[in-house]
Amino acid sequence: QVQLAESGGGLVQAGGSLRLSCVASGLTFSRYTVGWFRQAPGKEREFVARISWSGGLTYYPDSVKGRFTISRDNAKNTVYLQMNSLKPEDTAVYYCAASGLVATHYKAYDYWGQGTQVTVSS
């Protein structure tokens, strides 16, 4: 059974930082692209970052580029999302997901975690 479990969310003031973790089990983790997505109430799920199976390639949308960093440790089956200079508009539930493809659209991702809430106060 494949499981992805996010942790590290919470409440932080604008300008602060959080580091999210995503631990995977039940799959050959090192063969998958891992992405982070977020969804705010009433909005569509938004791509935040992705990292290739080896960790050598990363990609971010302009909304988070320069503030967020994705990394992975395949020995620990874990992907991280370091979020700095947080803004109130970053408030959302953050999800990690795994895909056999190199993709940014959420429909390309096969496995999902339950999400972790990030709230940024102004």
Phi and psi restraints in degrees (value plus and minus 20) as a CYANA .aco file:
   2 VAL   PHI    -100.1   -60.1
   2 VAL   PSI     112.9   152.9
   3 GLN   PHI    -156.6  -116.6
   3 GLN   PSI     117.3   157.3
   4 LEU   PHI    -142.3  -102.3
   4 LEU   PSI     112.1   152.1
   5 ALA   PHI    -149.6  -109.6
   5 ALA   PSI      97.3   137.3
   6 GLU   PHI    -111.4   -71.4
   6 GLU   PSI     131.8   171.8
   7 SER   PHI    -173.6  -133.6
   7 SER   PSI     147.3   187.3
   8 GLY   PHI      84.6   124.6
   8 GLY   PSI     -24.0    16.0
   9 GLY   PHI     -90.9   -50.9
   9 GLY   PSI     152.4   192.4
  10 GLY   PHI     144.3   184.3
  10 GLY   PSI    -185.4  -145.4
  11 LEU   PHI    -124.3   -84.3
  11 LEU   PSI     109.8   149.8
  12 VAL   PHI    -163.1  -123.1
  12 VAL   PSI     131.1   171.1
  13 GLN   PHI     -98.7   -58.7
  13 GLN   PSI     134.6   174.6
  14 ALA   PHI     -74.7   -34.7
  14 ALA   PSI     117.2   157.2
  15 GLY   PHI      72.6   112.6
  15 GLY   PSI     -31.6     8.4
  16 GLY   PHI    -104.0   -64.0
  16 GLY   PSI    -194.4  -154.4
  17 SER   PHI    -152.3  -112.3
  17 SER   PSI     133.4   173.4
  18 LEU   PHI    -163.7  -123.7
  18 LEU   PSI     132.0   172.0
  19 ARG   PHI    -142.3  -102.3
  19 ARG   PSI      99.8   139.8
  20 LEU   PHI    -112.9   -72.9
  20 LEU   PSI     127.7   167.7
  21 SER   PHI    -144.1  -104.1
  21 SER   PSI     129.6   169.6
  22 CYS   PHI    -155.3  -115.3
  22 CYS   PSI      95.1   135.1
  23 VAL   PHI    -126.3   -86.3
  23 VAL   PSI     110.0   150.0
  24 ALA   PHI    -130.8   -90.8
  24 ALA   PSI     130.1   170.1
  25 SER   PHI    -168.0  -128.0
  25 SER   PSI     136.2   176.2
  26 GLY   PHI      63.7   103.7
  26 GLY   PSI     -11.2    28.8
  27 LEU   PHI    -167.7  -127.7
  27 LEU   PSI     140.2   180.2
  28 THR   PHI     -99.7   -59.7
  28 THR   PSI      68.0   108.0
  29 PHE   PHI     -75.6   -35.6
  29 PHE   PSI     -58.9   -18.9
  30 SER   PHI     -89.5   -49.5
  30 SER   PSI     -25.7    14.3
  31 ARG   PHI    -115.5   -75.5
  31 ARG   PSI     -21.0    19.0
  32 TYR   PHI    -134.3   -94.3
  32 TYR   PSI     120.2   160.2
  33 THR   PHI     -89.3   -49.3
  33 THR   PSI     118.6   158.6
  34 VAL   PHI    -138.9   -98.9
  34 VAL   PSI     114.9   154.9
  35 GLY   PHI    -143.6  -103.6
  35 GLY   PSI     136.3   176.3
  36 TRP   PHI    -133.1   -93.1
  36 TRP   PSI     116.7   156.7
  37 PHE   PHI    -150.0  -110.0
  37 PHE   PSI     143.8   183.8
  38 ARG   PHI    -162.3  -122.3
  38 ARG   PSI     134.9   174.9
  39 GLN   PHI    -164.1  -124.1
  39 GLN   PSI     100.8   140.8
  40 ALA   PHI    -115.6   -75.6
  40 ALA   PSI     137.0   177.0
  41 PRO   PHI     -75.5   -35.5
  41 PRO   PSI     109.5   149.5
  42 GLY   PHI      58.4    98.4
  42 GLY   PSI     -16.0    24.0
  43 LYS   PHI    -138.9   -98.9
  43 LYS   PSI     141.6   181.6
  44 GLU   PHI     -95.3   -55.3
  44 GLU   PSI     138.2   178.2
  45 ARG   PHI     -86.1   -46.1
  45 ARG   PSI     113.2   153.2
  46 GLU   PHI    -137.7   -97.7
  46 GLU   PSI     114.0   154.0
  47 PHE   PHI     -90.1   -50.1
  47 PHE   PSI     117.1   157.1
  48 VAL   PHI    -138.2   -98.2
  48 VAL   PSI     -61.5   -21.5
  49 ALA   PHI    -188.9  -148.9
  49 ALA   PSI     135.9   175.9
  50 ARG   PHI    -164.2  -124.2
  50 ARG   PSI     138.4   178.4
  51 ILE   PHI    -160.3  -120.3
  51 ILE   PSI     118.8   158.8
  52 SER   PHI     -91.0   -51.0
  52 SER   PSI     149.8   189.8
  53 TRP   PHI     -78.6   -38.6
  53 TRP   PSI     -55.7   -15.7
  54 SER   PHI    -106.3   -66.3
  54 SER   PSI     -35.5     4.5
  55 GLY   PHI      68.5   108.5
  55 GLY   PSI     -20.6    19.4
  56 GLY   PHI    -100.1   -60.1
  56 GLY   PSI     -39.4     0.6
  57 LEU   PHI    -145.2  -105.2
  57 LEU   PSI     111.8   151.8
  58 THR   PHI    -149.7  -109.7
  58 THR   PSI     139.8   179.8
  59 TYR   PHI    -172.2  -132.2
  59 TYR   PSI     119.4   159.4
  60 TYR   PHI    -156.4  -116.4
  60 TYR   PSI     129.1   169.1
  61 PRO   PHI     -97.5   -57.5
  61 PRO   PSI     143.7   183.7
  62 ASP   PHI     -80.9   -40.9
  62 ASP   PSI     -48.2    -8.2
  63 SER   PHI     -83.6   -43.6
  63 SER   PSI     -44.0    -4.0
  64 VAL   PHI    -144.0  -104.0
  64 VAL   PSI     -27.1    12.9
  65 LYS   PHI     -78.1   -38.1
  65 LYS   PSI     113.3   153.3
  66 GLY   PHI      67.9   107.9
  66 GLY   PSI     -33.6     6.4
  67 ARG   PHI    -133.2   -93.2
  67 ARG   PSI     -54.4   -14.4
  68 PHE   PHI    -127.9   -87.9
  68 PHE   PSI     125.4   165.4
  69 THR   PHI    -155.4  -115.4
  69 THR   PSI     106.6   146.6
  70 ILE   PHI    -122.1   -82.1
  70 ILE   PSI     121.7   161.7
  71 SER   PHI    -169.4  -129.4
  71 SER   PSI     147.3   187.3
  72 ARG   PHI    -166.2  -126.2
  72 ARG   PSI     133.8   173.8
  73 ASP   PHI    -148.7  -108.7
  73 ASP   PSI      78.6   118.6
  74 ASN   PHI     -87.3   -47.3
  74 ASN   PSI     -46.5    -6.5
  75 ALA   PHI     -85.5   -45.5
  75 ALA   PSI     -45.3    -5.3
  76 LYS   PHI    -127.3   -87.3
  76 LYS   PSI     -15.0    25.0
  77 ASN   PHI      31.9    71.9
  77 ASN   PSI      22.7    62.7
  78 THR   PHI    -152.5  -112.5
  78 THR   PSI     118.9   158.9
  79 VAL   PHI    -139.6   -99.6
  79 VAL   PSI     123.0   163.0
  80 TYR   PHI    -138.5   -98.5
  80 TYR   PSI     132.3   172.3
  81 LEU   PHI    -151.3  -111.3
  81 LEU   PSI      86.4   126.4
  82 GLN   PHI    -107.1   -67.1
  82 GLN   PSI     102.3   142.3
  83 MET   PHI    -138.4   -98.4
  83 MET   PSI      96.3   136.3
  84 ASN   PHI    -135.6   -95.6
  84 ASN   PSI     144.6   184.6
  85 SER   PHI      29.7    69.7
  85 SER   PSI      28.1    68.1
  86 LEU   PHI     -85.6   -45.6
  86 LEU   PSI     126.9   166.9
  87 LYS   PHI    -141.4  -101.4
  87 LYS   PSI     136.8   176.8
  88 PRO   PHI     -75.2   -35.2
  88 PRO   PSI     -53.0   -13.0
  89 GLU   PHI     -91.9   -51.9
  89 GLU   PSI     -26.4    13.6
  90 ASP   PHI    -102.1   -62.1
  90 ASP   PSI     -26.1    13.9
  91 THR   PHI     -82.2   -42.2
  91 THR   PSI     105.1   145.1
  92 ALA   PHI    -198.5  -158.5
  92 ALA   PSI     152.9   192.9
  93 VAL   PHI    -107.8   -67.8
  93 VAL   PSI     108.7   148.7
  94 TYR   PHI    -123.9   -83.9
  94 TYR   PSI     112.9   152.9
  95 TYR   PHI    -141.6  -101.6
  95 TYR   PSI     123.2   163.2
  96 CYS   PHI    -124.5   -84.5
  96 CYS   PSI     134.0   174.0
  97 ALA   PHI    -171.3  -131.3
  97 ALA   PSI     134.3   174.3
  98 ALA   PHI    -141.1  -101.1
  98 ALA   PSI     120.9   160.9
  99 SER   PHI    -159.6  -119.6
  99 SER   PSI     128.2   168.2
 100 GLY   PHI    -102.6   -62.6
 100 GLY   PSI     -23.6    16.4
 101 LEU   PHI    -131.4   -91.4
 101 LEU   PSI     145.3   185.3
 102 VAL   PHI    -116.3   -76.3
 102 VAL   PSI      82.0   122.0
 103 ALA   PHI    -167.8  -127.8
 103 ALA   PSI     139.5   179.5
 104 THR   PHI    -133.5   -93.5
 104 THR   PSI     -36.0     4.0
 105 HIS   PHI    -101.8   -61.8
 105 HIS   PSI     117.0   157.0
 106 TYR   PHI     -83.8   -43.8
 106 TYR   PSI     -45.0    -5.0
 107 LYS   PHI     -90.0   -50.0
 107 LYS   PSI     -34.6     5.4
 108 ALA   PHI    -104.0   -64.0
 108 ALA   PSI     -25.4    14.6
 109 TYR   PHI    -118.8   -78.8
 109 TYR   PSI     112.4   152.4
 110 ASP   PHI    -112.3   -72.3
 110 ASP   PSI     -53.5   -13.5
 111 TYR   PHI    -145.0  -105.0
 111 TYR   PSI     119.2   159.2
 112 TRP   PHI    -153.9  -113.9
 112 TRP   PSI     127.3   167.3
 113 GLY   PHI    -106.1   -66.1
 113 GLY   PSI    -199.4  -159.4
 114 GLN   PHI    -105.4   -65.4
 114 GLN   PSI     -36.2     3.8
 115 GLY   PHI      78.7   118.7
 115 GLY   PSI     135.9   175.9
 116 THR   PHI    -157.8  -117.8
 116 THR   PSI     116.6   156.6
 117 GLN   PHI    -101.2   -61.2
 117 GLN   PSI     111.8   151.8
 118 VAL   PHI    -139.5   -99.5
 118 VAL   PSI     104.1   144.1
 119 THR   PHI    -144.7  -104.7
 119 THR   PSI     104.5   144.5
 120 VAL   PHI    -133.4   -93.4
 120 VAL   PSI      98.2   138.2
 121 SER   PHI    -112.3   -72.3
 121 SER   PSI     128.9   168.9
